[in-house]
Amino acid sequence: MLSTDVCIVGAGPAGATLSLFLSKEKIDHIIIDKASFPRDKICGDGITLDVLHTLKRLSPDLLAEFDAEAETLPSWGFCFHSPDNTEIRYDFKDSGFEYSPFYSVRRLDFDRFLTDRIDSHHAQFLTETKVEGIDKTYEGLLVKCRSKGEEQLIKAKIIIGAEGEKPVVSRYLGLEHYREKQHLIGAIRVYYKNVKGFHENNHLEFFFHQKLIPGYFWAFPLNENEANVGLGMVSTAISKKKVNLRKLLPEVIESHPRIKEMFARAEPLENTKGWGLPLISPKRRIAGNRYALIGDAGGMIEPFTGKGIGPGMVSARIASEHIREALKSKDYDLSSFEEHMYRYYSGEIKTGYTLQKTLRYRPLLNMVVHSANWKPFYNWAHQKMVREWKRWI
């Protein structure tokens, strides 16, 4: 039997980030994952400011190492394309940032970047290890696992669910698992090569196509002349419209003049892959006595853009603070993490959910993009983003 202070289930960005923060605090822990690494994970592959901020909080050197990775592609801006083909584009190349405000990097490479830095002095990393049960005891938790075919028991004071949107920790703890369709995005991804027409500064492209409302098509440039391409839609709309996302993807590419031009010589590198994105918009029970849920396991997806890596890593950082205090005080109720997390993201939750609702109305979405192009507003928005982002990176 293995014994530890904290058992983390899942070694994606949220779980691996929590491991790094716990090691920084010299807290012994075990991190487990059913996969062997490196491994692919379906994702949009977009890296946002909250990711960069979290890396910097771990260590300024870590952010510099990430920027220098050969697999990362700096993205200096983004563009929203409205249903009537109007675009609003922001570029920050000359705005005085030390690092690009966005990056794109395959999850295979990003997860490897994080897991390669798990500190063996304070962490034991068990791959090919699947949780098969969790029992509550007087002294803590007993985690039953199967590790590379062998039974394994882990005794822990605290358990953290970081296993993604398919429940493991919440199921074995008898917690309600939330998959409300109005707060869930269905999405698909395909890697392509030879997608042309990206901005010279590698902008992230979002297309609000009429066939996708409420939802969007994305194309994010990657290194080696590749791109992460996909589309997402709120699950209630998928059901109501009886949409097949896999069939819709080629229809969108062929029917949108700008996208069709970009994909004239493009070739898919894989079959279409789908997954669910649980949104942070409703408040859920994500923490309690001896447990917390972080990342997708806790529904940490931003409602408008669907970003999840950033909120997942932020949730890991915040969880590490509450774990440290719980171990110090020997009061293992982590409910304060839940309060902290929703307070931290309260503004972004409200804004993102409101913007998501505008996607339901094509005229309103067109009007928003047209209004955003008004030069005084455009300049104000650009300057505001620069000011706020410089506080982060």
VMD Tcl script that draws the C-alpha trace (Angstrom):
set ca {
  {0.00 0.00 0.00}
  {1.16 3.49 -0.88}
  {0.50 6.35 1.52}
  {0.44 10.05 0.68}
  {-1.04 13.39 1.62}
  {-2.78 14.02 -1.72}
  {-3.86 11.72 -4.54}
  {-4.47 13.46 -7.88}
  {-6.51 11.51 -10.43}
  {-5.65 12.72 -13.93}
  {-2.42 14.15 -15.36}
  {-3.78 16.61 -17.92}
  {-3.00 20.33 -17.56}
  {-5.07 20.71 -14.38}
  {-3.67 17.65 -12.61}
  {-0.07 18.19 -13.72}
  {-0.23 21.88 -12.74}
  {-1.54 20.97 -9.30}
  {1.36 18.52 -8.94}
  {3.84 21.28 -9.77}
  {2.30 23.68 -7.25}
  {2.22 21.01 -4.53}
  {5.88 20.20 -5.18}
  {6.66 23.90 -4.91}
  {5.06 23.75 -1.44}
  {7.00 20.52 -0.68}
  {3.75 18.56 -0.28}
  {4.11 14.85 -1.00}
  {1.53 13.46 -3.39}
  {0.74 10.78 -5.94}
  {-0.56 11.64 -9.41}
  {-2.14 8.88 -11.48}
  {-3.48 8.58 -15.02}
  {-4.96 5.68 -16.96}
  {-2.93 6.59 -20.07}
  {0.73 6.21 -20.85}
  {2.52 9.44 -21.74}
  {2.99 11.18 -24.07}
  {-0.58 10.86 -25.31}
  {-2.97 12.90 -27.42}
  {-6.03 14.60 -25.93}
  {-8.84 16.08 -27.98}
  {-8.65 19.86 -27.58}
  {-8.65 23.14 -29.46}
  {-4.94 23.56 -28.58}
  {-5.28 27.27 -27.82}
  {-3.13 28.67 -25.01}
  {-4.52 31.80 -23.37}
  {-3.30 34.40 -20.90}
  {-4.44 32.52 -17.82}
  {-2.17 29.63 -18.85}
  {0.81 31.98 -19.24}
  {0.01 33.67 -15.94}
  {-0.11 30.29 -14.17}
  {3.21 29.19 -15.67}
  {4.73 32.48 -14.51}
  {3.32 31.95 -11.00}
  {5.06 28.58 -10.92}
  {8.28 30.14 -12.18}
  {9.21 32.93 -14.61}
  {11.76 30.47 -16.00}
  {8.98 28.01 -16.78}
  {7.16 30.59 -18.92}
  {10.41 31.32 -20.77}
  {10.94 27.57 -21.33}
  {7.44 27.24 -22.75}
  {7.99 30.16 -25.11}
  {11.21 28.56 -26.34}
  {9.65 25.14 -27.03}
  {9.95 24.17 -30.70}
  {6.36 22.85 -30.77}
  {4.74 26.11 -29.61}
  {3.53 28.70 -32.11}
  {3.13 32.28 -30.81}
  {-0.18 33.84 -31.82}
  {-0.30 37.61 -31.67}
  {-4.01 38.10 -32.20}
  {-7.42 36.76 -33.04}
  {-10.29 37.37 -35.42}
  {-14.07 36.93 -35.14}
  {-15.93 36.47 -38.43}
  {-19.65 37.30 -38.18}
  {-22.40 35.40 -40.04}
  {-22.52 38.18 -42.69}
  {-18.73 37.78 -43.22}
  {-17.74 40.97 -41.41}
  {-14.58 40.50 -39.36}
  {-13.20 42.09 -36.23}
  {-9.46 41.47 -35.95}
  {-7.05 42.42 -33.18}
  {-3.28 42.21 -33.49}
  {-0.93 42.80 -30.54}
  {2.45 42.27 -32.20}
  {3.52 45.89 -31.60}
  {1.80 46.38 -28.23}
  {4.90 45.91 -26.09}
  {4.37 42.37 -24.78}
  {7.44 40.38 -23.73}
  {5.61 37.21 -24.71}
  {2.85 36.58 -27.21}
  {-0.58 36.79 -25.49}
  {-1.67 33.52 -27.14}
  {-0.04 30.34 -28.39}
  {-1.16 27.22 -30.16}
  {0.42 23.89 -29.28}
  {-0.81 20.33 -29.63}
  {-2.03 18.82 -26.39}
  {0.33 15.92 -26.98}
  {3.20 18.39 -26.67}
  {1.75 20.67 -24.00}
  {0.84 17.84 -21.65}
  {4.31 16.38 -22.17}
  {5.81 19.79 -21.34}
  {4.02 19.75 -17.97}
  {4.38 16.07 -17.04}
  {8.10 16.08 -17.88}
  {8.50 18.59 -15.06}
  {6.69 16.60 -12.36}
  {9.11 16.60 -9.42}
  {10.00 13.08 -8.30}
  {11.22 14.42 -4.95}
  {7.63 15.14 -3.88}
  {5.49 13.36 -6.48}
  {5.05 9.77 -7.57}
  {3.67 9.65 -11.10}
  {1.79 6.43 -11.88}
  {0.78 5.99 -15.52}
  {-1.43 3.23 -16.93}
  {-3.22 3.32 -13.59}
  {-7.01 3.21 -13.42}
  {-9.14 4.02 -10.36}
  {-11.55 1.19 -9.54}
  {-12.97 2.41 -6.26}
  {-12.67 4.94 -3.44}
  {-13.50 4.07 0.17}
  {-13.83 6.59 2.98}
  {-12.08 5.62 6.21}
  {-11.69 7.29 9.58}
  {-8.15 8.34 8.65}
  {-8.87 9.46 5.10}
  {-9.46 7.78 1.76}
  {-8.47 4.44 0.32}
  {-8.11 4.56 -3.47}
  {-8.32 1.21 -5.21}
  {-6.41 1.13 -8.49}
  {-5.23 -1.22 -11.17}
  {-1.73 -0.21 -12.20}
  {-0.33 -1.90 -15.30}
  {-2.46 -4.95 -14.58}
  {-1.64 -5.15 -10.87}
  {-3.92 -4.15 -7.98}
  {-2.71 -1.12 -6.07}
  {-4.00 0.64 -2.95}
  {-3.32 4.29 -2.17}
  {-4.05 5.76 1.23}
  {-4.55 9.54 1.02}
  {-5.74 12.37 3.21}
  {-7.19 14.25 0.23}
  {-8.25 13.22 -3.27}
  {-8.44 15.57 -6.25}
  {-10.48 14.77 -9.35}
  {-8.66 16.05 -12.45}
  {-9.67 13.26 -14.81}
  {-11.59 15.30 -17.37}
  {-15.27 15.50 -18.20}
  {-16.02 11.78 -17.80}
  {-16.58 11.22 -14.07}
  {-14.34 8.99 -12.02}
  {-13.71 10.58 -8.62}
  {-17.19 12.11 -8.42}
  {-18.78 8.76 -9.31}
  {-16.87 6.76 -6.71}
  {-17.50 9.40 -4.05}
  {-21.24 9.22 -4.81}
  {-21.43 12.82 -6.00}
  {-23.90 14.05 -8.59}
  {-22.25 14.41 -12.00}
  {-23.44 17.40 -13.96}
  {-24.00 17.17 -17.71}
  {-26.86 19.63 -18.25}
  {-27.28 20.12 -21.99}
  {-27.75 23.88 -21.66}
  {-24.34 24.02 -19.97}
  {-22.50 21.57 -22.22}
  {-20.82 22.15 -25.58}
  {-20.43 19.33 -28.06}
  {-17.29 19.77 -30.16}
  {-15.23 18.01 -32.81}
  {-11.61 18.39 -33.89}
  {-9.54 17.46 -36.94}
  {-5.86 18.18 -37.56}
  {-5.22 19.43 -41.10}
  {-2.13 20.27 -43.12}
  {-1.81 22.92 -45.84}
  {-4.47 25.28 -44.52}
  {-3.58 28.63 -46.12}
  {-4.46 32.26 -45.50}
  {-3.70 32.63 -41.81}
  {-2.59 36.09 -40.70}
  {1.19 36.55 -40.76}
  {1.13 36.83 -36.97}
  {-0.67 33.49 -36.57}
  {-4.06 34.76 -35.45}
  {-6.65 32.42 -33.97}
  {-9.64 32.44 -36.35}
  {-13.26 32.09 -35.16}
  {-16.10 31.87 -37.72}
  {-19.72 32.31 -36.61}
  {-21.31 30.49 -39.54}
  {-25.09 30.65 -39.97}
  {-25.35 26.85 -39.97}
  {-23.57 26.70 -36.62}
  {-25.47 29.28 -34.59}
  {-25.32 29.02 -31.61}
  {-21.75 27.85 -32.06}
  {-18.66 28.51 -34.14}
  {-16.01 27.05 -36.43}
  {-12.37 27.55 -35.48}
  {-9.05 27.27 -37.26}
  {-5.89 27.67 -35.18}
  {-2.49 27.57 -36.92}
  {0.12 25.13 -35.60}
  {3.78 24.69 -36.44}
  {4.87 22.42 -39.31}
  {2.20 23.83 -41.65}
  {-0.62 22.21 -39.67}
  {-3.81 23.53 -38.08}
  {-6.27 22.56 -35.38}
  {-9.73 22.79 -36.96}
  {-13.09 22.16 -35.38}
  {-16.53 23.33 -34.46}
  {-18.64 23.44 -31.34}
  {-22.27 24.01 -30.44}
  {-24.33 24.06 -27.25}
  {-25.82 20.60 -26.72}
  {-29.42 21.86 -26.46}
  {-29.09 23.30 -29.98}
  {-27.52 20.09 -31.28}
  {-30.53 18.14 -30.02}
  {-33.13 20.70 -31.12}
  {-31.72 21.04 -34.64}
  {-30.75 17.36 -34.87}
  {-27.26 18.39 -35.94}
  {-24.54 15.90 -36.83}
  {-21.33 17.84 -36.19}
  {-19.18 15.43 -38.18}
  {-21.34 15.90 -41.28}
  {-21.62 19.64 -40.70}
  {-17.85 20.25 -40.71}
  {-17.30 19.70 -44.48}
  {-20.54 21.59 -45.22}
  {-19.23 24.66 -43.39}
  {-15.88 24.44 -45.17}
  {-17.53 24.25 -48.58}
  {-20.24 26.87 -48.02}
  {-18.22 29.70 -46.45}
  {-16.19 31.62 -49.08}
  {-13.34 32.58 -46.75}
  {-13.02 29.13 -45.19}
  {-13.31 27.42 -48.57}
  {-10.39 29.50 -49.84}
  {-8.28 28.60 -46.80}
  {-8.99 24.88 -47.28}
  {-8.58 24.70 -51.05}
  {-5.50 22.46 -50.77}
  {-5.90 21.28 -47.18}
  {-5.74 17.61 -46.21}
  {-7.04 16.04 -42.98}
  {-4.43 14.21 -40.92}
  {-6.88 12.17 -38.83}
  {-10.49 11.12 -38.49}
  {-12.88 13.50 -36.81}
  {-12.81 13.25 -33.01}
  {-15.49 14.53 -30.65}
  {-15.79 15.38 -26.96}
  {-17.93 17.28 -24.47}
  {-17.12 20.58 -22.77}
  {-18.86 21.13 -19.39}
  {-19.29 24.86 -18.86}
  {-18.52 26.85 -15.73}
  {-21.75 28.89 -16.10}
  {-23.79 27.07 -13.39}
  {-22.47 26.85 -9.85}
  {-21.84 23.21 -8.94}
  {-20.67 21.26 -5.91}
  {-16.96 20.85 -6.69}
  {-15.45 20.50 -3.22}
  {-16.16 19.12 0.22}
  {-14.67 16.96 2.94}
  {-11.31 15.61 1.68}
  {-11.99 16.23 -2.02}
  {-12.05 18.82 -4.79}
  {-12.69 18.69 -8.54}
  {-10.53 20.76 -10.87}
  {-10.37 21.34 -14.62}
  {-12.99 19.66 -16.79}
  {-13.86 17.32 -13.90}
  {-15.27 20.38 -12.13}
  {-16.82 21.89 -15.28}
  {-14.23 24.62 -15.75}
  {-14.95 25.55 -19.40}
  {-15.46 29.23 -20.26}
  {-18.96 29.61 -21.81}
  {-18.26 31.81 -24.85}
  {-14.97 30.62 -26.35}
  {-14.95 27.13 -24.87}
  {-11.45 27.53 -23.43}
  {-10.61 25.00 -20.76}
  {-6.84 24.72 -20.34}
  {-6.56 28.13 -18.68}
  {-9.41 27.77 -16.16}
  {-8.24 24.22 -15.45}
  {-4.74 25.37 -14.57}
  {-6.05 28.31 -12.53}
  {-8.33 25.94 -10.62}
  {-5.24 23.82 -9.86}
  {-3.32 26.82 -8.53}
  {-6.23 27.89 -6.33}
  {-6.79 24.32 -5.13}
  {-3.12 24.07 -4.10}
  {-3.56 27.01 -1.73}
  {-6.54 25.39 0.01}
  {-4.83 22.00 0.15}
  {-1.81 23.59 1.82}
  {-4.01 25.20 4.48}
  {-6.04 22.01 4.97}
  {-2.91 19.93 5.61}
  {-1.53 22.60 7.91}
  {-4.71 22.89 9.99}
  {-5.72 19.21 9.65}
  {-9.19 20.41 8.68}
  {-9.70 18.63 5.36}
  {-12.94 20.30 4.28}
  {-12.06 21.98 0.96}
  {-15.41 23.76 0.50}
  {-13.58 27.09 0.63}
  {-11.93 26.18 -2.69}
  {-15.35 26.03 -4.34}
  {-16.24 29.50 -3.04}
  {-12.85 30.88 -4.10}
  {-13.03 29.44 -7.61}
  {-16.47 30.80 -8.46}
  {-15.63 34.17 -6.95}
  {-12.44 34.33 -9.03}
  {-14.28 33.66 -12.29}
  {-17.58 35.40 -11.47}
  {-17.06 38.26 -13.95}
  {-15.89 35.99 -16.75}
  {-18.77 33.58 -16.14}
  {-21.38 36.34 -16.45}
  {-19.74 37.91 -19.50}
  {-19.12 34.61 -21.27}
  {-22.63 33.29 -20.66}
  {-24.17 36.56 -21.88}
  {-22.04 36.51 -25.02}
  {-22.91 32.86 -25.59}
  {-26.59 33.80 -25.61}
  {-25.98 36.36 -28.37}
  {-24.91 33.47 -30.61}
  {-28.54 32.40 -30.81}
  {-29.50 35.51 -32.78}
  {-27.74 36.07 -36.08}
  {-28.79 39.75 -36.50}
  {-27.60 40.55 -32.98}
  {-24.28 38.81 -33.56}
  {-23.79 40.73 -36.80}
  {-24.60 43.97 -35.01}
  {-22.10 43.23 -32.22}
  {-19.26 42.63 -34.68}
  {-20.20 45.70 -36.74}
  {-20.30 47.86 -33.60}
  {-16.94 46.50 -32.43}
  {-15.40 47.74 -35.68}
  {-16.36 51.35 -34.93}
  {-12.94 52.96 -34.69}
  {-13.29 54.74 -31.31}
  {-14.65 51.58 -29.69}
  {-12.09 49.39 -31.46}
  {-9.20 51.54 -30.20}
  {-10.62 51.65 -26.68}
  {-11.07 47.86 -26.60}
  {-7.56 47.27 -27.93}
  {-5.99 49.55 -25.33}
  {-8.07 48.03 -22.53}
  {-6.99 44.51 -23.44}
  {-3.33 45.56 -23.59}
  {-3.51 47.26 -20.17}
  {-5.22 44.33 -18.47}
  {-3.12 41.65 -20.11}
  {0.16 43.29 -19.18}
  {-0.78 42.72 -15.56}
  {-0.91 38.99 -16.32}
  {2.26 38.31 -18.31}
}
mol new
graphics top color blue
foreach p $ca { graphics top sphere $p radius 0.5 }
foreach p [lrange $ca 0 end-1] q [lrange $ca 1 end] { graphics top cylinder $p $q radius 0.2 }
display resetview
